[in-house]
Amino acid sequence: MSGGHSIRKIFRRFRSTAVAIADTGDRTFAQINVVPRSGFEFNNDADLTLAYGSFNQTNDQFSFGGHSNRFAYYTSLIRNRTDLGLEPPVLQVSHAMGSGEGLFTTMSYKRGPSEQFDWTATARNDQFQIPVDPNNLDPASTSYAFMRDRDQEKDSFMHLTWTHTVNSNTLLTVSPF
């Protein structure tokens, strides 16, 4: 349940997989390159998605984007919540709520036919109650019925990219971090 990342924000994705040989630990790995929406595919459009499911789960998103000949923008706001964020240690669900919110935005400026600046930023905040066993009355236990632990995860990033087309076979990209 990640607040800042949604499949609805992806414009295009590329995937490749491989398997490492046995002497490196028999690991399977994948490389995924995700191209987010840029705003050039929108014409001052907005989209609102509301979803509701079992355990009072909601997954809501509001996004909007637009462009001119040289500038494009796209912003997406996400909010979600559930009564079953983390799986409890017993069948009865107790103290297991989860919620999150996130923001994703990108802006692109085409300086000319061979130059473009892209700015991308995202932030998310997820909170989870740590589930407990409502019948466990042992205060030394990690699933004690009256324990009220919470997990909070936050992250954000922002970066700027300059792309220059040198010729039909060469593309130069600079993206400082």
N, C-alpha and C positions, 0 to 999 in steps of 0.2 A: 504494500500500500504506500506508494511513493507519491507525495503531493506534487512534486515538481515535474514529473515526467509522465507523459501520456502518449499512447500510440496515435492519438488524433493529431499530435503536433508534428508527426513525421511526414515529410514530403516524399522521400525516397530513401531506401537503405540497401546496402551491399553487404554480402556475407561470404566469408570463406572459412573453411575449417581444415584442420590437419591433426595428425596424431604424431606425437613425439616417440622416438624409438625407446626400447626397453631400458637402456642404460641411463636415460634421463628421467625415468620414473613413470613410464607408461601413462602419459597424460594426453588428454584430448583438449584442444584449445580452439578458440574461434576468434576471428577479428571481424568486428562489425563497424562499418562506417555509416553513420546516420546523417542524412542531409535534412535539416529541419526546414519547415516552411519559412519563406523569406518575405512574403507580402506581395511579391510580383505576381503571384497567382490569384491575388484578391483584388477586388475593385471596390474598396471601401466597404467591405462586407463584415458582418458580425455573426457569430454562431453561439447559441446557448444550448448546452446539453445537460439535462437533469436525469439522474438514474436513481432508483430506489430498489433495494432487494432485502433478502432475509437478514436477520440480525440487525435490522435498521441501517443497513449499509447504504450510503449515498456516494455517488461519484459524479460531481458536478463540474462543468467547465464552461467558461465564457472566454471566447477568443474573438479577436478582430484584427483586420489587416487592410492594407491598401497601398497604393503606389501612384507615383507620377512617372514621367519619362525617366527620371534619374534617381528617385528616392523611393524606397519601399520600407514598410514597417509591418511587424506582426507581433502581437502580444497575446498571451494565453494565461488565464488565471484558473487555478484548480483548487477545489475544496473537497475533502472526503471525510467520512466518519463511519464507524461500525461498532457494534456491541461485541464483536469477536475479532479483535485485532491480532492477538497472538493466541495460539491454541492452548487451552488450559490443561493442567496435568490430570484432570479428572473429567468425567462426562458432563457434570453440571458446570455451566459457564458462570464464573464469578470474577469480578474485577478484571475484565478483559477488553475494555473499550479501547479504540484506537481512532486517531484523527490526523489529518494532515492538510496542509495548504502549500501551494506553490505558485511561482511566477516564472514565465519564460518570455523573453522578448528578444527580438532581433531587428536590426535596422541595416539597410544596405544603401550605399550611395555610389552610383556609377559616375565617376569623374569624366569618363570618355569611353570610347568603344573598347579600349584595351586596359582600363583601370577600374577597380572597384574596391571600396572599403566596406567591410562588414563588422558590425558590433553585435555581440551576443552576450546575454546575461541570463542567469537563472538562479533561483533561490527556492529552497524548500524547508519545511519544518514539519516533522512527524512526531507524534506523541503516542505512546502505547502504555496502557496499564499492564503490569506484570501479573498474569493470572495466578489465582490462589485456589487452594482446596477449601471450600466453605465448611467442611467437616473436620479440618485439621486444627486442633486446639493446642498444639505443641509450639510454644513461642520460639523454640530453637530451630524449628524446621524452616526450610526455604519456601515452603508453600503454606505457611501459617495463615489461617483464615482472616486475621485482622491486619496482615501486612499490606501496606499500600505503596508498593514500589511503582515507579514510573520510569519509562525509557523515553528520552527525547533526543531526536536526531535532527541536526540542522546542517545544511551545507549550501554553498553558493559559489558561483564563479562568474567571471566576466572576462571577455577577451576581444581584441580588435584584430582583424585580419586585413592585410592589403594584398590584392591579387592583381598581377600584371601579365597580360598576354604578350609575350615577346614576338612570337610568330605562330603559325598554325600548329607547330610541333612542340612549342616550349611555353610553359606556364610557370611564372615565378610567384610564390606565395610566401609572405612573411607574416608570422603570427606570434608576437612576443608574449611571454607569460611573466 
